[in-house]
């Protein structure tokens, strides 16, 4: 249920950010206004429609379905990845050893 609410809320936010009416927004997305209206009301749609919305709004599927927490997690992960890429090769190897050790610990806990 919460995922549906996220999709509905996110679509409404995107429409408001663009300052468009629902009719204008649906034309911009290339999706029937009745479909957009239904998604905004119920939060349900097909995967094909969700992908079309994702492409048209330049939003990830995670962001549309799970909300802003997915965007934040992605940004944080990319920040860590950029820091890793900036390390000298020897330091990257050390980080890999530590990450592998942590993964082994997590796998043993399960």
C-alpha positions in Angstrom: 0.0 0.0 0.0 2.8 2.4 0.9 4.5 1.9 -2.5 1.2 2.9 -4.2 1.0 6.0 -2.1 4.6 6.9 -3.0 3.9 6.7 -6.7 0.7 8.8 -6.4 2.5 11.4 -4.2 5.6 11.5 -6.5 3.5 12.0 -9.6 1.6 14.9 -7.9 4.9 16.4 -6.9 6.4 16.2 -10.4 3.2 17.8 -11.8 3.4 20.6 -9.3 7.1 21.2 -9.9 6.4 21.7 -13.6 3.5 23.9 -12.8 1.3 22.0 -15.3 -2.4 21.1 -15.3 -3.1 17.4 -15.2 -4.0 17.5 -18.9 -0.7 19.3 -19.8 1.3 16.9 -17.6 -0.3 13.8 -19.2 0.4 15.2 -22.7 4.0 15.8 -21.7 4.3 12.3 -20.5 2.5 10.9 -23.5 0.0 9.0 -21.3 -3.7 9.4 -21.3 -5.1 11.9 -18.8 -7.5 9.2 -17.4 -4.5 6.9 -16.8 -2.6 9.7 -14.9 -5.7 10.5 -13.0 -6.1 6.9 -12.0 -2.5 6.6 -10.9 -2.7 9.7 -8.8 -5.9 8.5 -7.2 -5.1 4.8 -6.6 -1.3 4.7 -7.1 -1.4 1.6 -9.3 -0.3 1.1 -12.9 1.4 -1.3 -15.2 5.1 -1.7 -15.4 5.1 -0.5 -19.0 3.4 2.8 -17.9 5.7 3.1 -15.0 8.7 2.8 -17.3 7.3 5.4 -19.6 6.7 7.8 -16.7 10.3 7.1 -15.5 11.8 8.0 -18.9 9.6 11.0 -19.5 10.3 12.5 -16.0 14.0 11.3 -15.8 13.2 9.7 -12.5 14.4 6.2 -11.5 11.8 3.5 -11.0 13.0 3.2 -7.3 12.4 6.9 -6.8 8.9 6.7 -8.3 7.9 3.6 -6.4 9.8 3.9 -3.1 10.0 7.7 -2.8 12.9 10.1 -2.0 14.6 7.6 0.4 15.7 5.7 -2.7 17.2 8.9 -4.3 19.0 9.7 -1.0 20.4 6.1 -0.8 21.6 6.3 -4.4 23.3 9.7 -3.8 25.0 8.3 -0.7 26.2 5.2 -2.5 27.5 7.2 -5.4 29.3 9.5 -3.0 31.1 6.5 -1.4 31.9 5.1 -4.8 33.4 8.4 -5.9 35.6 8.5 -2.8 36.7 4.9 -3.5 37.5 5.8 -7.1 39.6 8.8 -5.9 41.8 6.5 -3.7 45.2 5.3 -5.0 45.2 1.7 -6.2 46.8 0.3 -3.1 44.2 1.9 -0.8 41.4 0.6 -3.0 42.9 -2.9 -2.5 42.8 -2.4 1.3 39.2 -1.2 1.1 38.3 -4.3 -0.9 39.8 -6.6 1.7 37.8 -4.9 4.5 34.6 -5.0 2.5 35.1 -8.7 1.7 35.7 -9.4 5.4 32.5 -7.6 6.3 30.5 -9.5 3.7 31.9 -12.8 5.0 30.8 -11.8 8.5 27.3 -10.9 7.3 27.0 -14.2 5.4 28.1 -16.2 8.4 25.5 -14.5 10.6 22.7 -15.6 8.3 
